[in-house]
């Protein structure tokens, strides 16, 4: 067996083995690419009925959400205040159900409440597990399975896809200039048969999207395998494992009331141009826990995380992008690389088409194999 025939066999059988999962990952990747832009369009409860002069304090909005949430087993995980006058405040609650459950929605339950910051009206109480874009993301990440089961499946399929891309490039590589003329662009005529068109779609689109497909695949492996995630960070850290100091609140200043309003006023005053503010309150039974704030900007590299003492609102640590280690920097922008948002909206468009091509490759490849197989039998 020649080298090229061996590569063809590897390319064929790996493609057949992982094809269905790659199609699912590609299509769901397309659907999720613009979730940030589409969510406010399709969900009217993201907006208030009327913009008024004064908003309620964040602590009062949180109390309203706690009373409105009818599940006493759920604990509040955080809230998001979008820096636009007509947007509702988002409060979310979390409850662990069964960590070993087969489906992701049986592992935990998340409830999101959307509160009008002017009137205190709860616009929507949402079962977040079954929100459309969450379902799409979980289908993309774990096939809606428990992450212990789903991550290795999607991760292995992604590794196979990477090998398929490389073997596909070897098979595509032209022998000479004459062959190269036919492999860089479509040369279809009225008489061109669909088999030839399908072959060109598989090869030419695969070639032009290969780099982007590799970026999407390699960054996606970070969520699939913890060892890969740690290994990549270790490499970017220069061969070091860096551990962050754990911060604690000063229990000598103990008080029942968490100064969340003071914290929010502080971060908004110092970051008035932010897109949104996230507040993560410590658990009520965690006396040493800190209050964490995350400030999101239009440019990811401007995002800032701040840790506060839960009793005094004293700033304990401020972490900007430039303060992170090499591994932390890579991990921080990994999602943006994966979905293309690192390049803004044009990057998302590019990621959308790259995902679409990734989804099409197993289909066009299967049709090539099926056509040749039928021809041999005939």
C-alpha atoms as one frame of an Amber mdcrd trajectory, in Angstrom:
protein
   0.000   0.000   0.000   1.404   3.396  -1.024   1.706   6.321   1.412  -1.112
   8.244  -0.273  -3.447   5.234  -0.148  -2.685   4.794   3.542  -3.477   8.465
   4.201  -6.698   8.092   2.191  -7.738   5.102   4.331  -7.001   7.010   7.550
  -8.868  10.070   6.278 -11.858   7.970   5.204 -12.335   5.864   8.317 -11.659
   8.681  10.774 -14.154  10.821   8.883 -16.800   8.110   9.013 -16.134   7.473
  12.711 -16.533  11.094  13.824 -18.710  12.517  11.041 -22.078  12.659  12.805
 -20.674  14.341  15.917 -18.694  16.845  13.809 -21.892  17.750  11.923 -23.683
  18.376  15.247 -20.779  20.456  16.603 -20.579  22.492  13.395 -24.295  23.277
  13.174 -24.636  24.143  16.864 -21.497  26.284  16.552 -23.225  28.250  13.778
 -26.381  28.700  15.879 -24.424  29.849  18.926 -22.054  32.216  17.108 -24.383
  35.233  17.440 -26.142  34.354  20.706 -24.992  37.596  22.355 -26.609  39.658
  19.582 -29.718  37.483  19.163 -30.770  36.991  22.775 -31.965  40.602  23.306
 -33.823  40.413  19.981 -35.789  37.226  20.686 -36.371  37.785  24.431 -38.549
  40.825  25.141 -38.120  40.364  28.919 -34.561  41.635  28.515 -36.120  45.130
  28.395 -38.140  47.276  30.802 -41.580  48.666  29.983 -40.649  52.248  30.785
 -37.411  54.063  31.591 -37.793  56.221  34.702 -35.609  58.690  36.557 -34.382
  56.476  39.372 -33.463  52.799  39.719 -33.924  50.695  42.826 -30.807  49.775
  44.852 -29.205  46.517  43.743 -29.713  45.002  47.210 -33.462  45.638  46.946
 -33.600  44.085  43.455 -31.812  41.011  44.820 -34.284  40.744  47.711 -37.198
  40.977  45.245 -35.698  38.154  43.179 -35.114  35.980  46.256 -38.739  36.356
  47.325 -40.014  35.749  43.788 -38.010  32.554  43.325 -40.265  29.849  44.711
 -37.567  27.205  45.049 -36.051  27.514  48.573 -33.372  24.912  47.760 -31.731
  27.190  45.201 -29.028  29.612  46.298 -28.342  32.887  44.559 -25.222  32.675
  42.378 -24.942  36.197  40.992 -26.462  39.088  39.129 -25.753  41.047  35.983
 -26.457  44.753  35.581 -26.258  45.821  31.947 -25.108  49.419  31.517 -28.147
  50.481  29.474 -31.149  52.326  30.906 -33.764  50.102  29.243 -32.405  46.703
  30.313 -33.630  44.448  33.112 -31.332  43.225  35.876 -30.598  39.496  35.681
 -30.434  37.473  38.914 -29.661  33.758  38.806 -30.057  30.914  41.277 -28.469
  27.467  41.310 -29.290  24.080  42.788 -27.250  20.907  42.448 -29.492  17.890
  41.801 -27.495  14.788  40.869 -23.859  15.192  39.747 -23.913  11.685  38.246
 -27.129  12.104  36.237 -26.980  11.059  32.569 -28.471  14.263  31.088 -27.141
  17.734  31.952 -30.583  19.061  32.981 -30.806  16.390  35.681 -27.443  17.386
  37.168 -28.432  20.868  38.297 -31.192  23.419  38.029 -30.619  27.080  37.177
 -33.331  29.719  37.460 -32.886  33.194  35.974 -35.076  36.116  37.025 -35.315
  39.301  34.975 -36.258  42.248  37.196 -37.308  45.743  36.131 -34.852  47.970
  38.088 -37.356  50.855  38.176 -40.563  49.147  39.312 -39.206  45.941  40.823
 -41.484  43.853  38.598 -40.219  40.377  37.781 -40.553  40.287  33.989 -39.637
  36.630  33.624 -38.688  33.615  35.726 -36.795  31.365  33.357 -35.794  27.708
  33.597 -32.349  28.414  32.230 -31.500  24.788  31.446 -34.023  24.798  28.610
 -33.462  28.288  27.224 -32.802  27.829  23.501 -29.212  29.085  23.388 -28.271
  27.201  26.569 -29.638  23.991  25.039 -27.655  24.676  21.842 -24.470  25.320
  23.864 -24.862  22.114  25.882 -25.575  20.128  22.707 -22.409  21.653  21.249
 -20.264  21.031  24.316 -21.468  17.704  25.728 -24.247  16.466  23.389 -26.578
  17.331  26.324 -24.984  14.533  28.368 -23.301  14.686  31.754 -19.988  16.452
  31.142 -18.090  13.392  32.423 -19.607  11.445  29.515 -20.141  14.126  26.873
 -16.808  15.976  27.094 -14.650  12.925  26.216 -16.992  12.071  23.312 -16.954
  15.537  21.725 -13.273  15.958  22.600 -12.282  12.679  20.929 -14.374  13.537
  17.863 -12.589  16.915  17.729  -9.153  15.255  17.869 -10.190  12.903  15.058
 -11.433  15.918  13.094  -8.048  17.639  13.516  -6.272  14.538  12.169  -8.794
  14.421   9.306  -8.001  18.034   8.412  -4.275  17.285   8.290  -4.691  14.086
   6.238  -7.125  15.942   3.983  -4.493  18.608   3.311  -1.967  15.891   2.391
  -4.460  14.360  -0.038  -5.381  17.763  -1.466  -1.778  18.916  -2.012  -1.225
  19.257  -5.796   1.626  17.415  -7.485   2.418  20.207  -9.933   1.333  23.661
 -11.143  -1.141  22.214 -13.604  -2.924  20.292 -10.838  -2.829  23.336  -8.587
  -4.882  25.377 -11.071  -7.849  23.103 -10.488  -7.639  23.010  -6.703  -7.758
  26.619  -5.577 -11.096  27.657  -7.040 -14.330  26.313  -8.515 -14.282  25.831
 -12.278 -17.839  24.738 -12.801 -19.578  24.728 -16.165 -23.167  23.967 -17.126
 -22.057  20.439 -17.898 -20.296  19.914 -14.522 -21.894  16.959 -12.725 -23.018
  17.155  -9.092 -20.364  14.586  -8.097 -17.635  16.950  -9.276 -19.305  19.887
  -7.562 -19.570  17.905  -4.336 -15.896  16.911  -4.622 -14.879  20.552  -5.104
 -17.012  21.705  -2.168 -15.280  19.172   0.065 -11.744  19.960  -1.070 -11.731
  23.667  -1.878 -13.862  24.850   1.063 -11.932  22.509   3.357  -8.637  24.026
   2.201  -9.651  27.678   2.639 -11.247  27.137   6.047  -8.587  24.795   7.406
  -6.707  27.330   9.546  -9.910  28.694  11.074 -11.268  25.187  11.603  -8.046
  24.214  13.416  -8.290  27.277  15.686 -11.901  26.437  16.544 -11.037  22.776
  17.174  -7.899  23.379  19.253  -9.563  26.019  21.438 -12.612  23.765  21.861
 -10.451  20.997  23.363  -9.852  23.238  26.390 -13.373  22.457  27.662 -13.243
  18.786  26.687 -10.104  17.711  28.550  -8.948  19.200  31.839  -5.423  17.850
  31.302  -5.242  19.647  27.927  -6.455  22.872  29.537  -3.828  22.673  32.300
  -1.151  21.615  29.828  -1.761  24.589  27.524  -1.696  26.986  30.482   1.505
  25.338  31.718   3.137  25.935  28.323   2.058  29.594  28.220   3.302  29.988
  31.805   6.781  28.970  30.657   6.650  25.507  32.204   5.287  26.656  35.557
   2.119  25.907  37.485   0.889  29.152  39.023  -1.527  29.114  41.948  -3.465
  32.188  42.975  -3.590  33.288  46.584  -6.988  32.588  48.126  -8.554  35.733
  49.532 -10.739  35.830  52.644 -13.000  38.409  54.255 -12.242  39.915  57.666
 -14.596  38.121  60.063 -13.842  40.620  62.844 -15.974  43.053  60.828 -18.845
  40.561  60.679 -22.264  41.918  59.705 -25.429  40.242  58.431 -25.803  42.697
  55.567 -23.454  42.408  52.575 -22.601  45.928  51.297 -23.523  45.100  47.707
 -24.832  48.632  46.984 -21.545  50.159  48.080 -19.605  47.749  45.868 -21.803
  48.409  42.828 -21.582  52.194  43.294 -17.802  51.874  43.476 -17.336  49.788
  40.322 -19.796  51.853  38.300 -18.169  55.129  39.294 -14.688  53.880  38.393
 -15.844  52.115  35.201 -18.665  54.227  33.712 -18.076  53.025  30.116 -18.419
  49.312  30.889 -20.918  47.164  28.971 -22.114  45.351  32.062 -21.313  44.599
  35.684 -21.413  41.126  37.237 -21.699  40.649  41.003 -21.082  37.263  42.618
 -22.112  37.191  46.259 -20.521  34.682  48.666 -22.663  31.916  50.119 -24.436
  32.869  53.309 -22.758  30.061  55.269 -19.278  30.984  53.992 -18.101  33.553
  56.522 -14.668  33.884  54.860 -15.996  34.206  51.311 -15.391  37.340  49.277
 -17.694  39.364  47.050 -16.485  39.223  43.449 -17.189  41.790  40.752 -16.483
  41.387  37.061 -16.607  44.420  34.784 -17.166  43.661  31.107 -16.134  46.132
  28.388 -16.558  46.203  24.616 -12.935  45.168  24.275 -12.164  41.920  26.082
  -8.666  43.082  26.997 -10.163  45.846  29.171 -12.237  43.473  31.321 -11.484
  43.713  35.031 -12.130  41.448  38.024 -12.222  42.884  41.551 -12.452  41.007
  44.878 -14.063  42.768  47.836 -14.343  42.009  51.542 -17.927  40.834  52.033
 -18.357  42.864  55.241 -16.515  46.127  54.620 -16.517  46.404  50.787 -12.764
  46.930  50.998 -10.952  46.128  47.727  -8.776  43.057  48.247  -7.493  42.500
  44.717  -7.920  44.012  41.256  -7.047  41.831  38.267  -6.770  43.269  34.766
  -5.681  41.433  31.649  -2.097  42.677  31.956  -1.937  41.389  35.550  -2.549
  37.780  34.510   0.092  35.145  33.850   0.663  33.919  30.298  -1.514  30.849
  30.875  -4.297  32.902  32.433  -4.194  35.347  29.526  -4.607  32.559  27.001
  -7.392  30.914  29.019  -9.152  34.267  29.367  -9.345  34.854  25.605  -9.814
  31.187  24.649 -13.598  31.552  24.328 -13.204  34.671  22.159 -10.795  32.788
  19.899 -13.227  29.881  19.716 -16.242  31.954  18.638 -14.270  34.554  16.638
 -15.280  37.513  18.804 -11.588  38.309  19.340 -11.902  40.088  15.932 -15.270
  41.657  16.750 -18.355  41.090  14.633 -16.364  40.225  11.450 -14.630  37.493
  13.458 -17.989  36.028  14.462 -19.085  36.003  10.825 -15.861  34.197   9.925
 -16.386  31.666  12.744 -19.969  31.138  11.555 -18.882  30.216   8.028 -15.959
  28.142   9.327 -18.383  26.141  11.518 -20.740  25.752   8.562 -17.936  24.374
   6.410 -16.849  22.055   9.263 -20.407  20.704   9.417 -20.473  20.202   5.633
 -17.151  18.320   5.344 -18.374  14.986   6.790 -21.484  15.196   4.571 -19.645
  15.955   1.320 -16.950  13.439   2.286 -19.534  10.737   2.902 -21.140  11.437
  -0.497 -17.738  11.096  -2.195 -17.179   7.739  -0.453 -20.727   6.546  -1.187
 -20.432   7.456  -4.884 -17.108   5.637  -5.259 -18.407   2.623  -3.345 -21.462
   2.347  -5.600 -19.232   2.671  -8.665 -16.985  -0.186  -7.471 -19.978  -2.451
  -6.830 -21.388  -1.650 -10.273
